Amino acid sequence: MWQRSHQKQVEQHQLYNISTTRIHKDPHQMAYFRQGVALQYLGRHADALAAFSSGLAQDPKSLQLLVGMVEAAMKSPLRDSLEPTYQQLQKMKLDKSPFVVVSVIGQELLTHSFHGASVVVLEAGLKIGTCSLKLRGSVFSALSSAYWSLGNVEKSVAYMQQDLEVTKTLGDQSGECRAHGNLGSALFSKGSYREALANHRNQLVLAMKLKDREAASDALSSLGHVYTAIGDYPNALASHKQCVLLARQTQCQLSEARQLGNMGAVYTALGDFTNAVQCHEQHLDIAKTMENQREEARSYSNLGSAYHSQRDFDKAISYHTRVLELAQELGDRAIEMRAFAGLGHAARCMQDLERARQHHQHQLEIAQELQDRAAQGRASSNLAHLSFAQELSDYAAQGRAYGNMGNAHHALGIHDQAVRFHRQELQISLEVNDRPSQASTHGNLAVAYQALGAHDRALQHYLHHLTIARELQDTQSEARALGKLDSGR
């Protein structure tokens, strides 16, 4: 009780001192200072630092705010990592530079995962300003990471683009390579595949100029993922094969294992089951040699997907069950979620809809626990498919349900997901030999691929649509296919 009373007296004394110094000349400055002190007193250290930095953005010359911010940082969880850096700033006589101090503290907040506060502090640093383009570039880079962690992709991309411009102006090819890689990954997550390809190609060119094998491998792997997303499997396979060669040259077993897994996934998409399984088994062998259970789980998951593609659902379930066991041993909820997804898909295809619902419900619960919005969307979509299947019951009707989902995603502009649903629709229409459905699905796939910029793939599906329409003597469908072919040229 005495301690609490004493702390309150100290706090009141601090506030009194504030009001009796020169700070009273600027009421805004005084307000920020008081806010910072109060938040620090409440143990809200990150928010206190944000308040001090906001004050400095208004008045960069305020020594009281600068000293207050440093003192608050040294009393916060940042102290252990910040103190050595601050001592270096003192030696370099940069400890009185508001931009440098604010930027360093902002980056420390980011490192400690105080993402919201780091954005406020780093943007305050930009308002304070600096003549050093290199320092400003480092803040742009940090802000892009902070906004990415907050899920604000648009803001993140905007800062990535500013970071890229700075590296170009400075002639910093290593920084430019990094910035292109970050932009490519961000644009890929938005479904902007053309722009993602352009950035990863630039990343690869720069990595080769710099003879940076690790950066080249990252670029090739990213290119492989983009090519896979747009259905350009030959280029996807070539990219991942080059990654495997680089990994073997540098004797990086982890990279080799993962790239073999990526190759296997592309072979699965191409329908080359033998090569897919061979790649995944090599991935598994390396994972076991490394005693890396997470990689083991990934390889088992990929093997499950490969056997699922062959409609060998019993074998798929056995692999996904092994993934689940490993995930639970490791306490890795993300891998566990992936296992439930695989088990749910297999159960649904075996018409065990209640078991499928249970698995996808577990998948959704973990996604919510991890606050992974994309994963929540996938799990919810899986549950929605089940409700369609339960309502419509017969297999052909399930195919039509996939088609409806594909059309809905296309209308929303989520073309990669539209492709995924229409491919599932096509698979079912092939199995039940529904030629009219095959024709319309090829047409839908063509439209989706065209929207993704995968014009060669689009052309293939338009031609399939036209061939089947003529076979069925469906003049209206034939006219639609010809019209699309003409407009696509």
N, C-alpha and C positions, 0 to 999 in steps of 0.2 A: 504493500500500500504506500509506504514511504517512498519507494523507488518511483512509483507511478507519479506521485505528487511532485517529486524532485524533477522528473523528466518534463512535466508540464511547466514547471517554473523555468527550466532551461529553455524550453520552446518559447515561452512568453518573453524571456530575456532576448532571445535571438530576434524575434519579431520586433521588439522594442529597438534593438540596435539597427535593424533595417530602416526603421522609420526615422531614425536620428542621423543617418548618414546622408551623403549627397544623393542617394538613390531617390529620395522623395521628390527630386526635381522632375522625374519622369514617372508618372503614375503607372504607365504600362510596364515599365521595367520593374517597378516595385511589386506589381501584381504577379509577374512571372517569378520573381525571386521568392516571394511569400508562398506561392503555389509550390515551387520546387522544394522549399524547406518543409512545408506541411506534408507533401507526399512522401518525402524522405522519412519524416517522423512516423508516418503510417506504415512504413516498410515497403512502400510502392516505389522501389528504387528506379526501375526503368521509366516509369511515368514521371518521376522527379527529374531525371536527366532530359526527358523530352520537354518538360516545362522550361528548364534552364536554357536549352538550345533554342527554343522558340523565342525566348527573351533576347538571346544573342543575335538571332536573325533580324530582330527589330533594331537592336543597338549593339553592333559588333564591338564597339569600343568599351563596353562596360566591363571593367575589371572585376567588379563585385559578382556579376553573373558568371564570368569565366572561372573565378576562384571557387564560387559556390558549386559550379558543375563538377570541377575536378575533385573537390572534397566529397561531394555526393557519390561520385564514381568510385572513390577510394573506400567508401563505407558500404559499397554494394557488392553483390556476388562477382562483379567483374574484376575485383581488386587483384587477385593472384595473376591473371593473365595481362591485365592492363599496366600494372606497376612497372615491369621491366621496360615496356614500350615507352611509358611516360618518362622514365629516367633517361632513355635515349633522346627523347625530345628535349629534355632539359640540357643535355650535353650539346645538342645541336642548336640550342637557343630558339627552339620552336614551340616551347611550352606556353608562350604568351600569344601565339598565333591562333585566333579564334577558329579559323577554318580548319587548321590542322588538328587542334584539340577536339573540336566537335566531330570531325570526320573519323578520327581514330576511335572515339567513344562510340560513334554510330556503328562502326564496323565490329567493335567488340560486342555490342548489343546483338548484332546479327549473328555472330559466332555463337552466342549463348542462347539463340533462338527467341529473343525478344523482338519478334519481327515487326509488330505494330510500332513499338517505340523506336526501333532502328530506322523506320521510314521517316518518322517525324524528325529525328535527329539528323539523318543524312540529308534530307531535303532542306533543313535549316542550314546545313553546311553549304549547300549550293546557293542559298539566298545570301549568305555571308560573302561567298565568292573568293576566288583565288586567281592569280595570274598564271599559275601552273596548269597547263593543259593536261599533263600526266596525272596530277593529283585529282583534277576534276573527272578524268576518265575512270580513276579507281572508284570514285563515288558513284558514277553512273553504273559501273559493274556491280557494286554492292547493292544499289537500289534495285537493279534488275533481279538480283537473287532474293531480296527481301519481298518484293511484290510477287515473285513466283511462289515463294513459300506461303504467302497469304492467299494464293489462288487468283490473283488479279493478273491474268495473262496479258491483257491489253497494255497495262502500265509497264509490265515487265518487258514486253517486246519494245515499247517506246524507248526505254532506257538502254536496252541492248543495242538498238540502232544508234543511239547517241554514243555509246561506248565504242561501237564499230567505227563511227566517223572519226572519233578521237584517235584511235589506233592507226587509221589510214593517214590522218594529218601528221602524226608523229613518225610515220614510216616504221611502225612497230609491227613487223610481220608475225611475230609470235603471238602478240595480243590480238592481231586481226584474225589469225587462225582460230584462236579461242573464241572470239566474238562471233565469227561465222558459225562455229559449232553450236554455241548457245542459241543463236537465232534460229538455226535449222531445227534444233530440237523443239524450241517453243512453237515455231510455225507448224511443225509436224503435229504437235498436240492439238493445234487448232484445226487441223485438216487442210491446211494450206500447203498442199504437197508440191506444187510447182516451185513456190518460193523456198520451201524446205530443201528441195533438190538443188536449187541454185546455190544456196548457202553451203550445203555440205560438199558440193563440187568445189567451191572456192576454198573451203576448209582443206580438202584433199590436195589441191594444187599447192597451197601454201605449206602444208605439212611436208610435201615432197621437196619443195624448194629448200625448206629448213632441214631436210633429212631427219625429220622427227617421226620415228616409226610408230610411237605410241599414238600421236595425233593422227597419223595416217590411218592407223587401225580403227580409231574412233570414228573417223570420217567414213571409211568404207563400211563399217558396221551400221552406221546411221543411214547411209545410202541404201544398204540392203533392206533395212526396215521400211524406208519410204517406197522403194521399188515393190516390196511385198504388198504394201497397203494399196498401191494403184494396180496391182495385178501383173506387174512386169517381172515375172518369175525368173526368166533367164538372166536378166541384169542383177536381180536380187541374189541369185545363186552365185554369179561371178563375183559379186562384192564380198559375200561371206567366205568364198573360197580363198580370195586374196587375204582376208583377215586370218584365216587358218595358217596360210603360208608365213605371214608376218609373225604370228604367234610362235610358230615352230622355229623361225630364225632367231627370235629373241628368247626362246625357251620359256615362254610364259604359258604354263599349263592351264591356268584358270581361263585365260583368254581363248586358248585353243579349244577347251571344253565347251565354252559358251558359244563360240562360233560354229562348232560342229552341231550344237543344238539348233542354232539358227538355220544352218544348211538343212538339217533334218526337217524343220518346220516348212521350209520352201519345197522340199521334195514331197512332203505330205500334200501341200497345196497343188502340186503338179500331178498328183496321183501316182507318184513313183514310190510305192510302198517299200520296196526292197532297199533302195538307197536311203530312204527316210529312217528305217529301223537300224540300218548299218551305222548311220551318223549318230543316232541317239544311243546306241550301244557303246560306241567309242566314247561319247560324252560320259556315259555311266562308268566306263572302265577308268577314265582319267579321274573322275570324281572320287571313286573308291581308292585309287592310288594315293590321292591327296588327302584322303580321309575327310573330305568336305561333304558333310551331310546335306547342306543346302543345295549344292550342285547335284548330288544324288537325287534329291527330291525333284529338281527341275527336269532331270533326264527321265525319271519315271513318269512325270507328268506329260512330257513330250511323247514318250512311248505309248502312254494311254491315249493321247490324241491320235497318234498314227494308227493304232488298232481300231479306234473308234471310226476313223475314216474308211476302214475296211469292213465296217459293221460287225466286227468281232467284239461285241459289247462285254462279254464275260471277261475277256483278256484285258480290255480297257478298264473295267472295274477293278480288276486285281492290281493293276498298276496305280490307279488313283487311290486305292485303299492304302497301298504302300506309301504314297505321298502323304496321306493323312496321318499315318503312324509316325513318319519322320517329322512332320510339322509339329505334332503334339509333343514329341520327344524334345524338339528344339524350342518349343514355346513360341514358334513363329506363326503369328496369326495370318499374315499375308499369304504364306504358303498353304496354310490350312484352308483359307478361303478359296484358293485355286483348286485344292483337292475336292472341296464340296461342289464347286462348279462342274468339274469333270464327272464326278459321281452323279450329279443331277442330270447332266446331258445324257449319260449312258442309260440311267434309269428311265428317262423319258422315252428314249428310242426303243427300249424294251417294253414300253407301254405300262411300266410300273409308275403310274402318275403320282400316287400318294408318296412313295419313297422319293421320287424326284422333287416333289414339293418340299419335303422335309430338308433335303440337301440344299435346295436353293434358298430356303428360309434361313438355314445356318449361314449360307454364303452372304445373305443380306445383313444378318445381325452382325457379322464380323466387319463387313464394309462400313456399317454405321458406327461401330466401335472405333474403327480406324479413321473415321471421318473422311473416307475416300469417296468423293462424289461420283467419279467415273465408275468405280466398282459398284456403288449403290445402284447406279443406272443399269449396269449389266445384270445385276442380281434381280432387280425389279422387272427388267425386261424378260428374264428367264421365267419368273413367276407369272408374268402376263401371258407368255406362250403357253404355259401349262393350263391357265384358265381357258384360253382359246381351245386347246386340245381337249380339255374335259367337256367343254360345251359342244364342240363339233364332233368329237369322238373318232371319226374315221380319218385315215391317214391322208387321203387326198385333200380333205378339208383342212388338215394341219398345214399342208402346203399352201393353200390359199391364204391361211392366216399369216404365214411368213410373208407372202406377197403383199398383204395389207400393211404389215409392219414395215416392209421395204419401201412401199409407196409413201407411208407416213414420214419415214426418216428422210426420204428424198425431198418431200415437200418442206421439211424443216431445214434442208440444206446440209444434212449430215450424211453425205454421199457414201463415205466408207462403210457406215453401218447399213445403209441401203443395199450396198453390194453384198454384204454378209447375209442379210435376210433373203435377198433374191437368189443367191447361190444355194441356200438351204431349200428354197422353194423349187429351184431347178432340180436339185437332187431327188426330191420327192416325186416331182412330175416325171422324171426319168424312170424311177422305180415302179411307178404305177402305170407307166406308158401312156401318159395323158399328153398327146401331141399338141392340142390347142393351147394347153397351159404352158408347154415348153416354148411354143412360139412367142406368146405374150411375155414370158419371163425373160427370154433372150432379148426382146425389145426393151424391157425395163432395165436389164443389166447394161445394155448398150448406152441407154440414156445416162445411167449412173456413172459409168466409166468415162463417158464424154465430159460430164461435169467435173470429174477428177483430173481431166487432161490426159487420160490414158486412151488416146485416139485409136491406136492399133487394136487394143482390146475391144473398144467400142465397135470398130468395124467388123471384127470377127463375129460379135453377137448380132449385129444388124444382118450380116449375111446368113447366119443360122436362122434368124427370124424369117427372112425372105424365103429361104429354101423350104422351111416347114410350111409356110403359108401357101407356097405354090403346090407342094405335095398334097395339102388339104383342099386345094382349089378354093381357098378363102380369099376372094378378091379384095375385100375390105382390108384384111390384115396385110395382104401383099402390097396394097397401095400405101398403107401406113409405113411399112418397111422401106419401100422405095423412096417415099417422101423423106424419111429420116436419113437414108443413105445420101440423097441429093443435098440435104441441108448440112450433113456432116462433112461433105467434101470441101 
